[in-house]
Amino acid sequence: MSIPKELIAEICAEENISYDEFSYGYLIRLTKGDKIKHIAVPYWDVNSAAAARIACDKAACYTLLTQKNIPAIEHELLFNPLRRSNWIDNYGTWQRALDYFNANGQKVVAKPNQGFQGLDVYYCDTPATLEHAIQTIFASAPDAALSPYYEIETEYRCYYIYGRCAYIYGKSKGDSWKHNLSEGATVFEVENEMLQSTLAQLACDAA
């Protein structure tokens, strides 16, 4: 999850935290007294390695959340046959993808299972577009994920740290069906207190 560097620097100035950038801003070091933390965009070192891995794995995150009855968008994991052959059963990757596609009204979203920033994310409404999306994803990623397509107007982001939800904002999509800022989405403050409370509780439950 990426936060603008300008916002991080502003918070550091307010909290008397030393802020240093390296590698053109890809690596950030925060220092206060004898405490040092790093941000390797977009990863923060406030979580264990396993927690960070799960949070960035769409299928794993969905599986664990739903086991605790926390609502989440379904993600079906597809292993790359060339890079994950030991994990594939006789059912086959393509047949699994096609069956999932048909079971969800032939409208699904295909994406890298561990991707971010809206890269290589495809809306698929024909077997041909599904095949093209999966082949493109597998050209560079070890796994893909499929999810049902939902008409979602607003997406919310919640920042959870040290046991509380510290900040919430919303994103309204533009002309694109995606909610990425690079695709024309706009950011807005969440002012409705009841909505803030609901979102904060969901974020805390998920964490």
C-alpha beads as a LAMMPS data file, in Angstrom:
LAMMPS data file: protein, C-alpha beads

207 atoms
206 bonds

1 atom types
1 bond types

-500.0 500.0 xlo xhi
-500.0 500.0 ylo yhi
-500.0 500.0 zlo zhi

Masses

1 110.0

Atoms # bond

1 1 1 0.000 0.000 0.000
2 1 1 1.576 3.231 -1.160
3 1 1 1.349 6.553 0.695
4 1 1 2.707 9.735 -0.972
5 1 1 6.219 10.472 0.245
6 1 1 5.232 14.097 0.820
7 1 1 2.631 12.986 3.372
8 1 1 5.137 10.747 5.152
9 1 1 7.667 13.593 5.303
10 1 1 4.995 15.964 6.644
11 1 1 4.037 13.545 9.414
12 1 1 7.700 13.017 10.290
13 1 1 8.221 16.769 10.602
14 1 1 5.225 17.044 12.944
15 1 1 6.400 14.100 15.074
16 1 1 10.086 15.130 15.134
17 1 1 11.151 12.035 13.159
18 1 1 14.221 12.198 10.921
19 1 1 13.333 11.401 7.309
20 1 1 15.946 10.194 4.800
21 1 1 15.501 8.962 1.230
22 1 1 17.750 6.570 -0.684
23 1 1 17.663 5.049 -4.180
24 1 1 15.634 7.936 -5.621
25 1 1 13.058 7.637 -2.859
26 1 1 12.419 3.898 -3.259
27 1 1 13.939 3.303 0.183
28 1 1 13.057 5.563 3.133
29 1 1 14.586 5.540 6.620
30 1 1 12.728 6.962 9.619
31 1 1 14.714 7.675 12.789
32 1 1 13.668 8.879 16.218
33 1 1 16.076 8.443 19.101
34 1 1 17.459 4.922 18.933
35 1 1 14.527 3.597 16.865
36 1 1 14.949 3.084 13.130
37 1 1 12.267 1.936 10.677
38 1 1 12.431 1.463 6.925
39 1 1 9.933 1.711 4.084
40 1 1 10.897 -0.185 0.935
41 1 1 8.116 1.062 -1.310
42 1 1 5.446 -0.147 -0.883
43 1 1 6.462 -2.340 2.094
44 1 1 6.689 -1.235 5.736
45 1 1 8.660 -3.107 8.387
46 1 1 5.908 -2.924 11.029
47 1 1 4.646 -6.444 10.198
48 1 1 6.209 -9.886 10.298
49 1 1 7.446 -11.296 6.996
50 1 1 4.583 -13.814 6.944
51 1 1 1.916 -11.177 7.628
52 1 1 3.279 -8.944 4.876
53 1 1 3.381 -11.878 2.456
54 1 1 -0.218 -12.873 3.177
55 1 1 -1.467 -9.275 2.871
56 1 1 0.059 -9.048 -0.621
57 1 1 -1.288 -12.453 -1.707
58 1 1 -4.866 -11.927 -2.908
59 1 1 -5.965 -15.568 -2.789
60 1 1 -4.352 -16.272 0.582
61 1 1 -5.784 -13.091 2.082
62 1 1 -9.280 -13.956 0.836
63 1 1 -9.027 -17.498 2.223
64 1 1 -7.936 -16.458 5.707
65 1 1 -10.417 -13.591 5.986
66 1 1 -13.408 -15.717 5.037
67 1 1 -12.368 -18.413 7.508
68 1 1 -12.945 -15.767 10.191
69 1 1 -16.262 -14.685 8.609
70 1 1 -14.817 -11.355 7.470
71 1 1 -16.348 -10.300 4.128
72 1 1 -13.886 -10.204 1.227
73 1 1 -13.884 -10.273 -2.569
74 1 1 -13.393 -13.840 -3.766
75 1 1 -10.099 -14.670 -5.483
76 1 1 -9.467 -17.988 -7.234
77 1 1 -5.776 -18.922 -7.379
78 1 1 -4.254 -20.087 -10.662
79 1 1 -0.740 -21.507 -10.701
80 1 1 1.552 -20.800 -13.647
81 1 1 2.125 -24.223 -15.277
82 1 1 5.698 -23.333 -16.228
83 1 1 6.726 -22.049 -12.787
84 1 1 4.456 -23.870 -10.329
85 1 1 4.163 -27.330 -11.876
86 1 1 4.524 -29.095 -8.507
87 1 1 1.361 -27.361 -7.227
88 1 1 -0.978 -28.145 -10.124
89 1 1 -3.369 -31.101 -9.992
90 1 1 -4.757 -33.074 -12.926
91 1 1 -7.679 -30.677 -13.226
92 1 1 -5.483 -28.201 -15.100
93 1 1 -5.038 -24.439 -14.864
94 1 1 -6.967 -23.491 -18.004
95 1 1 -9.935 -25.756 -17.245
96 1 1 -10.120 -24.328 -13.725
97 1 1 -10.051 -20.787 -15.124
98 1 1 -12.717 -21.540 -17.735
99 1 1 -15.029 -23.211 -15.219
100 1 1 -14.667 -20.242 -12.856
101 1 1 -15.349 -17.852 -15.731
102 1 1 -18.573 -19.676 -16.661
103 1 1 -19.681 -19.988 -13.029
104 1 1 -19.455 -16.199 -12.626
105 1 1 -21.594 -15.143 -15.563
106 1 1 -18.614 -14.863 -17.944
107 1 1 -17.553 -11.611 -16.316
108 1 1 -14.360 -11.860 -14.257
109 1 1 -11.261 -9.859 -13.443
110 1 1 -7.845 -11.460 -13.972
111 1 1 -4.756 -10.120 -12.240
112 1 1 -1.363 -11.173 -10.846
113 1 1 -2.003 -12.819 -7.486
114 1 1 0.685 -10.692 -5.844
115 1 1 0.394 -7.607 -8.030
116 1 1 -0.374 -4.023 -7.075
117 1 1 -1.007 -0.552 -8.532
118 1 1 -3.453 -1.948 -11.095
119 1 1 -0.743 -3.430 -13.328
120 1 1 -1.758 -6.294 -15.647
121 1 1 -5.370 -6.248 -14.406
122 1 1 -7.899 -7.287 -17.044
123 1 1 -11.678 -7.357 -17.369
124 1 1 -12.629 -10.559 -19.184
125 1 1 -16.018 -11.207 -20.777
126 1 1 -15.091 -13.775 -23.434
127 1 1 -12.934 -16.936 -23.324
128 1 1 -10.518 -15.228 -25.729
129 1 1 -9.986 -12.187 -23.460
130 1 1 -9.594 -14.525 -20.491
131 1 1 -6.963 -16.599 -22.293
132 1 1 -5.063 -13.494 -23.389
133 1 1 -5.108 -12.078 -19.838
134 1 1 -3.848 -15.277 -18.235
135 1 1 -1.100 -15.745 -20.812
136 1 1 0.032 -12.137 -20.348
137 1 1 0.089 -12.466 -16.555
138 1 1 1.937 -15.802 -16.675
139 1 1 4.627 -14.240 -18.878
140 1 1 5.991 -12.465 -15.786
141 1 1 4.190 -13.806 -12.689
142 1 1 4.182 -17.209 -10.942
143 1 1 0.485 -16.990 -10.048
144 1 1 -2.710 -15.371 -11.270
145 1 1 -5.997 -14.710 -9.497
146 1 1 -9.534 -14.510 -10.815
147 1 1 -12.362 -12.679 -9.093
148 1 1 -15.995 -11.969 -10.010
149 1 1 -16.554 -8.595 -11.658
150 1 1 -18.550 -6.166 -9.505
151 1 1 -19.824 -2.709 -10.449
152 1 1 -18.173 -0.793 -7.603
153 1 1 -18.379 2.985 -7.706
154 1 1 -16.337 3.767 -4.589
155 1 1 -13.322 2.088 -3.030
156 1 1 -12.081 2.836 0.485
157 1 1 -8.570 2.583 1.899
158 1 1 -7.937 2.166 5.623
159 1 1 -4.530 2.548 7.258
160 1 1 -4.238 0.363 10.341
161 1 1 -1.264 0.647 12.684
162 1 1 -0.586 -0.282 16.299
163 1 1 -4.083 -1.571 16.997
164 1 1 -6.167 1.185 15.447
165 1 1 -7.362 2.505 12.113
166 1 1 -5.446 5.765 11.815
167 1 1 -6.684 7.112 8.490
168 1 1 -9.433 6.406 5.933
169 1 1 -10.035 7.857 2.496
170 1 1 -12.198 7.006 -0.510
171 1 1 -11.538 6.737 -4.232
172 1 1 -14.163 7.391 -6.909
173 1 1 -13.405 5.927 -10.309
174 1 1 -13.211 8.114 -13.408
175 1 1 -13.853 6.958 -16.966
176 1 1 -12.017 3.664 -16.362
177 1 1 -13.584 0.681 -14.578
178 1 1 -10.515 0.632 -12.304
179 1 1 -10.069 2.662 -9.098
180 1 1 -6.397 3.470 -9.652
181 1 1 -5.346 7.123 -9.550
182 1 1 -3.342 6.565 -12.734
183 1 1 -6.627 5.573 -14.421
184 1 1 -8.369 8.816 -13.459
185 1 1 -9.810 7.967 -10.037
186 1 1 -10.165 10.825 -7.542
187 1 1 -9.539 10.837 -3.792
188 1 1 -11.912 12.262 -1.203
189 1 1 -12.178 12.508 2.577
190 1 1 -14.670 10.234 4.345
191 1 1 -16.777 12.582 6.481
192 1 1 -19.673 10.300 7.424
193 1 1 -18.920 9.200 11.003
194 1 1 -21.061 6.068 10.824
195 1 1 -19.294 4.970 7.632
196 1 1 -15.915 5.756 9.204
197 1 1 -16.795 3.586 12.201
198 1 1 -17.941 0.691 10.008
199 1 1 -14.833 0.828 7.823
200 1 1 -12.514 1.136 10.833
201 1 1 -14.078 -1.921 12.483
202 1 1 -13.734 -3.937 9.280
203 1 1 -10.073 -2.910 8.963
204 1 1 -9.361 -3.841 12.585
205 1 1 -11.084 -7.211 12.187
206 1 1 -9.064 -7.916 9.061
207 1 1 -5.793 -6.947 10.757

Bonds

1 1 1 2
2 1 2 3
3 1 3 4
4 1 4 5
5 1 5 6
6 1 6 7
7 1 7 8
8 1 8 9
9 1 9 10
10 1 10 11
11 1 11 12
12 1 12 13
13 1 13 14
14 1 14 15
15 1 15 16
16 1 16 17
17 1 17 18
18 1 18 19
19 1 19 20
20 1 20 21
21 1 21 22
22 1 22 23
23 1 23 24
24 1 24 25
25 1 25 26
26 1 26 27
27 1 27 28
28 1 28 29
29 1 29 30
30 1 30 31
31 1 31 32
32 1 32 33
33 1 33 34
34 1 34 35
35 1 35 36
36 1 36 37
37 1 37 38
38 1 38 39
39 1 39 40
40 1 40 41
41 1 41 42
42 1 42 43
43 1 43 44
44 1 44 45
45 1 45 46
46 1 46 47
47 1 47 48
48 1 48 49
49 1 49 50
50 1 50 51
51 1 51 52
52 1 52 53
53 1 53 54
54 1 54 55
55 1 55 56
56 1 56 57
57 1 57 58
58 1 58 59
59 1 59 60
60 1 60 61
61 1 61 62
62 1 62 63
63 1 63 64
64 1 64 65
65 1 65 66
66 1 66 67
67 1 67 68
68 1 68 69
69 1 69 70
70 1 70 71
71 1 71 72
72 1 72 73
73 1 73 74
74 1 74 75
75 1 75 76
76 1 76 77
77 1 77 78
78 1 78 79
79 1 79 80
80 1 80 81
81 1 81 82
82 1 82 83
83 1 83 84
84 1 84 85
85 1 85 86
86 1 86 87
87 1 87 88
88 1 88 89
89 1 89 90
90 1 90 91
91 1 91 92
92 1 92 93
93 1 93 94
94 1 94 95
95 1 95 96
96 1 96 97
97 1 97 98
98 1 98 99
99 1 99 100
100 1 100 101
101 1 101 102
102 1 102 103
103 1 103 104
104 1 104 105
105 1 105 106
106 1 106 107
107 1 107 108
108 1 108 109
109 1 109 110
110 1 110 111
111 1 111 112
112 1 112 113
113 1 113 114
114 1 114 115
115 1 115 116
116 1 116 117
117 1 117 118
118 1 118 119
119 1 119 120
120 1 120 121
121 1 121 122
122 1 122 123
123 1 123 124
124 1 124 125
125 1 125 126
126 1 126 127
127 1 127 128
128 1 128 129
129 1 129 130
130 1 130 131
131 1 131 132
132 1 132 133
133 1 133 134
134 1 134 135
135 1 135 136
136 1 136 137
137 1 137 138
138 1 138 139
139 1 139 140
140 1 140 141
141 1 141 142
142 1 142 143
143 1 143 144
144 1 144 145
145 1 145 146
146 1 146 147
147 1 147 148
148 1 148 149
149 1 149 150
150 1 150 151
151 1 151 152
152 1 152 153
153 1 153 154
154 1 154 155
155 1 155 156
156 1 156 157
157 1 157 158
158 1 158 159
159 1 159 160
160 1 160 161
161 1 161 162
162 1 162 163
163 1 163 164
164 1 164 165
165 1 165 166
166 1 166 167
167 1 167 168
168 1 168 169
169 1 169 170
170 1 170 171
171 1 171 172
172 1 172 173
173 1 173 174
174 1 174 175
175 1 175 176
176 1 176 177
177 1 177 178
178 1 178 179
179 1 179 180
180 1 180 181
181 1 181 182
182 1 182 183
183 1 183 184
184 1 184 185
185 1 185 186
186 1 186 187
187 1 187 188
188 1 188 189
189 1 189 190
190 1 190 191
191 1 191 192
192 1 192 193
193 1 193 194
194 1 194 195
195 1 195 196
196 1 196 197
197 1 197 198
198 1 198 199
199 1 199 200
200 1 200 201
201 1 201 202
202 1 202 203
203 1 203 204
204 1 204 205
205 1 205 206
206 1 206 207
